[in-house]
Amino acid sequence: MITYSKFSGTANAAVGKLETPIKMVIEHESDVQTKKGGICDWLFNVEKSNRFGETIIGQNELDVFQAAEEGNGAESDTIKETYKKFIEHIQFMKEFTITAEMMEDAQYGVGADAKRRAENFTRAYYKTRHKICEYALTNGTKTSGTFAKATLDLTAPDGLSLFNNAHKYGDNLGTQSNYFYGDVFGTTSGGVRTLSTSVFEKALGELAVKLRNMKDENGDVLGYTADTMILPGNRPLAEAIAKKVAGSEGALGNGYNDINLQFGNWNIVILPNWQTSDDRLMIMSSEANKNLSGNMFFNRIPLNVTNWVDNHTGNYIWNGRCRFGVGFGTYKHILLAVDSANAVNGATSL
């Protein structure tokens, strides 16, 4: 949704010819980008907010009902808060300018240059949303980062990085890992790493079980099914192996017509700006992401557009402002695995 503030400044015929057509260009480009979707829509829960920030509170759950003898009362049970995560909204702004000369030369409708600037302006807003979400995920081994001059809190509710082998659950019930390393895409022999569909198929099954066995705040297994693979944008061989395994009915690399247990179970998302020096992937449960408030995008102020004429230059200025918050309400919906024969700091061996 885009909101417009009323035009401020001295009205003139040139501005009158441009204001409505430029709004139409912005609205059209917004509709295109909304239908197209992107990382923010595919991997994050997008929710509205009307506060300074949003707090996600975790708690344990009531245990199973206990048997009671005839005439006896029920055992008392309690719910306790186990974690709290605050996600603060950040303001982002952008402007573009239509010079006085461009206004004068646009006799009918919007000139080509002005139209391109309006389209780029709208795309920049959606690009910001998608790229900040991509940045948050791909820097999930850190506790903080800087995106477009804004400092982002990348921690999970326990204060550790999103991907970590020492995550806590419950009221000091224990720790569990969502960060792994090992033979994910291939094996090493004689110092040479060889990628293999069979190795990846086996690793993917093991990783899916690890995600399914994540424990809740009571210490019980959550049981969510992983259904989303997230891959870097610069590892074509690993990407090809992942697509073959996810899209082939039979097990690859043998002549026995074995069933491929991974077939049809996965959506694959490629993050173009995730540029890595090794093969790695994330797997996520979209159901857990939704139910546990995993990857969160809180939309505080949608794109708000204001326009005016600068009295000093005669230029026609369009300003866009928005506020939103990005963060993680849990770590139990997603895990990261690095293809490596050697130990990776902060990760657990497969």
N, C-alpha and C positions, 0 to 999 in steps of 0.2 A: 504494500500500500504506500502511495506517495501523497503527501499533503503539500499544499501550496500556500504561502503567505501572500497577501495582497501586494501588488506592485507599489514600490515606494520611490518617489522621485518625481521629477517634472515629466508629465505626460506629453508625448508628441506623436505625430502620425507614424513615424518610422517604428517606434516602439509598439504602437497599436497593431501594426501589420505583423510584428514578429512574435509577440507574447503568446497568443493562442496557438499558432503553428508550432512553436518550440515546445509548448506543453504537450501537444499532440505527438510530437516526435519522441519526447521523454516517455509518455504513456505507452506508445507503441513498443518502444525498445524494452520497457519494463515488462510488458506482457510477454514478449518473446523470451526474455531471460527467465521469467517465472515459469513458463511452460517448459523451457529447456532444463531447468533444475541444475543442481551441482552438488558439490561436496557437502555444503551446509545442509541441504535437503536430504541427501542420501544417507549421511552418517551421523547427523546430529538431531536431537529433539529440539524443535523450534517452538518456543513458547513466548507469549506476551508477558510483559511486566509493567507495573505502574509504581515501582519503588526504586530507591537508590541502588539496590542490589537485591539478589535473591539468596535465601538460605535454604540449603537442603539438609534435612535432619534424618539421620539413620537411627533405627531402634531395633531391639530384638523383638521376637514375636512370641505370642503365647504358645506354650507347649501343648502336646496332645491332651485330650481329656483323660482324667484318671478314673479308674473304677472306684465305686463307692458302695459300701454295704448298705443294705436297706435301712432307711431311717437316719443315715449319716449325711452330713453336709459336704459340699464340694471343697476341694483343696483350693486355697487362694493362690493366684498367679499374678505376676506383675509384668509391666512393660517398662523398659528403661531406655533412655537415650544413650546411644553408643558412639555416635559421631555427628559432627556438624561441619558443613562446608558452605562458605559464603562466596558468592560470585558477584563482583562489582561491575557495574556498567561503565563503559568507556565512551567518550565522545569522539567522533570522527567527522571531519569536514573536508569539503572540496569546492573549488570555484572554477568557472570557465568564463571567458570574456569574448564578447562580440564587439569588435571595434566599431567606432563611429562610421568609418569608411565602409565596412561590411553592411551596416544598417542602411546606409545611403544607396548602396548598389543592389540591395535586395528589393527590387521594385515590386515583385509579386511573390508572396510566400516567403519561405526560408531559403537563403542562399545555400549552395552546396557546402561551403566551409562551416557555416553556422549549424547546419544539420548534422555534419559529422561530429562537431564538438558536442552537441546535445546528445547524440547517440553514445559517444565515448564517455560522457559524463555519467549517463545511466549505467552503462556497462561497468564503469569503475566502482559504482556502489555495490553491485552484485559481486564483482571480483573481490572487493574488500571482505564481504561476508564469507565467501568460499575460501579465500586464501588464509584468513585468520583461523578458520576451523582446520584447514590443512596444516597450518603451522603448529597449532596446538597439539594435534595428533602426532605429527612427525618429530616433534621435539619432546615427546612424552617420556624420555629418559632423563629429562632435566626437571628441576623444580620451578624454574622461571625462565622467561625469554622476553625478547623485545620484538614487537611487530609494529611497523609503521609509527615508530617513536613511542608506542604504548608498552608498558611493562605488564606482562601476563603472568598470572599465577597458574602454573601447570601442575600443581600438586593434586593428589587424591585427598579425600577427607582425613586420612591418617597422617598427613603432612609429608608423605613420601612422594617421589615422582610417580606419574601414572603407571609406568612400567618399572617394576621393582621386585626383587626376590624376597623382600622382608615385609610385605604388606600385613597389616594386623586385621583381625576380625573379632567381633564380639568384645566383651569386657575383659581384654587380655586373655582370650581363650587360646590364641596361637597366631602363627604367621603362615602365609601362603604366597606363592610366586605367580606372577603373570608375565614374566620375562625369562626367556629360555635361549639356549644356544645348543648347537650340535649338528648332526647330519640332517639338514632340512631339505635341501635341494640336491645334494650329492655327497660323494665321499672323496677322501684324499688318498692318493697312492703315489709314492715316489715324489712327493712334493707337488703333485698335480691334482687339482680339484676337478672332478668329473661329475657333471650334473646328470640326474637320472629321474625318470618319471616314477619308477618303482620306489626309489628312496623317498621322493616327495609324497607319494601316496601313503606310505607307511607313516611318515612324520606327521602328515596332516591328520591322520586318524588318531595318533597319539596326542597331538595338540588339542584336538576337539574334545577328547576325553578329559584332559586337564582343565579345560574351560568348563565342561559339564560338572566337574567335581569341585568347583569353587564352593566354599562354605559361606553360609549366611551368618548373621550376627548371633544366632543360637548355636552355631557350630554344625548345622545340618547342611547336607549337600544341596545346592540350588537346582542342579539338573537341567540347566538351559542348553539348548542345541546351537552350536556355532553354524552360521549360514552365510557369513560374509568374509571374503578374502580381500585384503587391502595390500596393494603392491606398489613398489617404487616405479617411477616413470622412466628410469634409465637402465633397466635390467632385462633386455629383450629375451634372453634365453630362459631365465627364471619365469618370466611372464608366459612364455610359450608353454613351458612345462605345466604351469598352474592351469592354463586354459585347456590343455590336453587332458589332464587328470580330471578336471571338473566336467569336461564335455564328452568323455568317451565312456560308452556303456561297458565295454570289456576292459579288464586290467591290461595295461600297456606293458610291452617288453617281454611277453611270453607267448607260447603257442597253445596254451591250455584253455583258452576261452574263459578264464576266471572272471567273476563278476567284479566290477569296479564299484566298491562301496561308496565312493565319493561322487559318483555320477548324479547330476541333477540336484545336489545338495547345496550348491554355492552360488552366490552372486559375487562377481569380481569387480572391484573398484580400483582403478589405477589413479594414483596421485601424481600428476605431471611434475609438480615442483618438489617432490620427494626424491632427491638425487643422492644415491648412496654409493659407497665404494665397495659394498659387498651385497650378497643376495640375502634378503630378509622379507618377512611379511608379517602382517597383523591378521588375526582372525577375530571375529566378533559375532556375538549373538544379537540380532536385531531385537528380539523379544526381551532379552535381558537389558539391552540398552534403553528400551522404552520403560520397562517395569521398574528398573533400579535407578532411573535418572542418571544414565551414564554420561554420554557426550551431550552437553547442554549448551544451547544458544538462546539467550533471553533477549527478546527484541523490546527495548524500552521505548525508543523513539524511532519510528520508521523514517525513511528519507523525507526530510522536510526541505522544500525548495523555496527560496526567496530570490527576487530579481529587482534590480534597480539600475538607474543611470548614474554613473559617476560624474559629478558636476565639474571636476577638474579636467577630465579627458574626453567626456562625451561618450565613453564606452559603456556598453550594456553588459552588466555583470549578473551572472547566475550563481547562486550559492546553495550548496547542499549540506545538510547537517543530519547526523543520526547518532543514536546511542544504543549500544548493546553490550552484553556480557557473554563471555565464553569460558567454560570450565568443565570440570568433571565431578559428578556427584557420587561416583564409585569407581572402582577399578575392576570389578568382578564381571564385567560384560565383554572384556577385550583382553587379548594378550599379544605380545610381540615375540617373534622367534628369529634368531640370527643364524644363518648358515655358516658355521665355523667349526673347524677341528680343534681350535684352541679356546681356552676359557675366555669369556666376555665378562668384564667387570659389572657386577650387579645382577648378573643373570644366572639362572639355574641350568645345569646340564640336563639334556633330554636323556 
